[in-house]
């Protein structure tokens, strides 16, 4: 069994409803999840007039990491989310984006999955919820705790 620390973000439509639908899908597929308070933030890595709402979620699952990634992408698509990048590879607005922030203390570096998330320490809307989900988590590469802000 793994603890999957996820981050769900949305900046289009009814953002709170988008997050709730994603949480329900995650909970139904895993038997429940822990959820942080919602956090609002500016878009990261691109310009947009639409602010994001993010939430941290932890789910416990025996699913292997690459299978979990495929399942998360399937949830995004079922909820109506399209591509998260434009034709040039830049970030764009999105209905639902589910990222794996960490999986316990695993380190994975493959072309389609990097864990911990490569931007975990760069984005406060990632590390603050992660810290709430597991305040004693240490980055498995640096062995450092998450920033406090």
C-alpha positions as CSV (number, residue, x, y, z in Angstrom):
1,X,0.0,0.0,0.0
2,X,1.2,3.5,-0.9
3,X,0.2,6.9,0.4
4,X,-0.3,9.1,-2.7
5,X,-0.1,12.8,-2.0
6,X,-2.0,14.6,-4.8
7,X,-2.8,18.1,-5.7
8,X,-5.9,19.1,-7.7
9,X,-6.0,22.4,-9.4
10,X,-8.6,24.2,-11.5
11,X,-9.0,27.7,-12.9
12,X,-12.0,27.3,-15.3
13,X,-15.8,27.2,-14.7
14,X,-17.1,26.5,-11.2
15,X,-13.8,25.8,-9.6
16,X,-15.1,24.6,-6.3
17,X,-17.5,22.2,-8.0
18,X,-14.6,21.0,-10.2
19,X,-12.6,20.2,-7.1
20,X,-15.4,18.4,-5.4
21,X,-16.2,16.2,-8.4
22,X,-12.5,15.2,-8.6
23,X,-12.4,14.5,-4.8
24,X,-15.5,12.3,-5.1
25,X,-14.0,10.4,-8.0
26,X,-10.7,9.8,-6.0
27,X,-12.6,8.8,-2.9
28,X,-14.9,6.4,-4.8
29,X,-11.9,4.7,-6.4
30,X,-9.8,4.3,-3.3
31,X,-12.2,4.0,-0.4
32,X,-11.7,7.5,1.0
33,X,-9.2,10.4,1.1
34,X,-7.9,13.1,3.3
35,X,-8.4,16.6,2.0
36,X,-6.9,20.0,2.9
37,X,-8.7,23.3,2.8
38,X,-8.8,24.9,-0.6
39,X,-6.1,27.5,-1.5
40,X,-6.4,30.2,-4.2
41,X,-3.4,31.2,-6.2
42,X,-2.2,33.0,-9.3
43,X,-1.4,30.9,-12.4
44,X,2.1,29.5,-12.3
45,X,4.3,29.5,-15.4
46,X,1.8,31.3,-17.6
47,X,-0.4,34.4,-17.8
48,X,-4.1,34.1,-17.3
49,X,-6.9,36.3,-15.8
50,X,-8.3,33.1,-14.2
51,X,-7.0,32.4,-10.7
52,X,-6.6,28.8,-9.6
53,X,-8.1,27.0,-6.7
54,X,-6.0,24.0,-5.4
55,X,-6.5,21.3,-2.8
56,X,-4.2,18.7,-1.4
57,X,-5.5,15.1,-1.2
58,X,-4.0,11.9,0.2
59,X,-5.3,8.5,-0.9
60,X,-4.1,5.1,0.2
61,X,-3.9,2.5,-2.6
62,X,-2.1,-0.7,-3.6
63,X,-2.1,0.6,-7.2
64,X,1.4,0.8,-8.6
65,X,2.6,4.4,-9.4
66,X,2.3,4.3,-13.2
67,X,-1.1,2.7,-13.0
68,X,-2.2,5.4,-10.6
69,X,-0.9,8.0,-13.0
70,X,-3.0,6.5,-15.8
71,X,-6.1,6.3,-13.5
72,X,-5.6,10.0,-12.5
73,X,-5.4,11.0,-16.2
74,X,-8.6,9.0,-16.8
75,X,-10.4,10.9,-14.0
76,X,-9.3,14.2,-15.5
77,X,-10.7,13.2,-18.9
78,X,-14.0,11.9,-17.5
79,X,-14.4,15.2,-15.7
80,X,-14.0,17.0,-19.0
81,X,-10.5,18.3,-18.7
82,X,-8.6,18.7,-22.0
83,X,-4.8,19.1,-22.5
84,X,-2.9,21.1,-20.0
85,X,-0.4,22.5,-22.4
86,X,-0.6,24.3,-25.7
87,X,0.9,23.3,-29.0
88,X,4.3,24.8,-28.0
89,X,4.3,23.0,-24.6
90,X,3.3,26.0,-22.5
91,X,0.9,25.8,-19.6
92,X,-2.7,26.8,-20.3
93,X,-6.0,27.2,-18.3
94,X,-7.5,23.9,-17.2
95,X,-10.7,22.5,-15.8
96,X,-9.1,19.8,-13.6
97,X,-5.4,19.0,-13.2
98,X,-4.4,16.2,-10.8
99,X,-0.7,16.0,-10.0
100,X,1.1,13.4,-7.9
101,X,3.2,15.5,-5.4
102,X,4.8,12.5,-3.6
103,X,4.3,8.8,-2.9
104,X,5.5,8.1,0.6
105,X,9.3,8.4,0.3
106,X,9.6,6.9,-3.2
107,X,11.9,8.5,-5.8
108,X,10.8,7.8,-9.4
109,X,12.4,9.4,-12.5
110,X,10.9,8.1,-15.7
111,X,9.9,10.0,-18.9
112,X,6.2,10.0,-17.9
113,X,6.4,10.2,-14.1
114,X,8.7,12.1,-11.7
115,X,8.2,11.7,-8.0
116,X,8.5,13.8,-5.9
117,X,7.0,16.3,-8.3
118,X,9.8,18.3,-9.8
119,X,8.1,21.6,-8.8
120,X,7.0,20.5,-5.3
121,X,9.3,22.9,-3.6
122,X,8.7,25.8,-6.0
123,X,4.9,26.1,-5.6
124,X,3.4,27.1,-2.3
125,X,0.0,25.8,-3.5
126,X,1.8,22.4,-3.7
127,X,4.0,22.4,-0.6
128,X,1.6,24.1,1.8
129,X,-1.2,21.4,1.3
130,X,1.4,18.7,1.3
131,X,2.7,20.0,4.6
132,X,-0.9,19.9,6.0
133,X,-1.3,16.3,4.8
134,X,1.9,15.1,6.3
135,X,3.7,17.7,8.4
136,X,6.7,15.3,9.1
137,X,7.3,14.3,5.5
138,X,11.0,14.7,4.4
139,X,11.9,15.1,0.8
140,X,13.4,11.7,0.0
141,X,16.3,13.2,-2.0
142,X,17.3,16.3,0.1
143,X,16.0,14.8,3.4
144,X,14.7,18.4,4.2
145,X,11.2,19.2,5.4
146,X,8.8,21.2,3.3
147,X,9.0,25.0,3.5
148,X,6.6,26.7,6.0
149,X,6.0,29.6,3.5
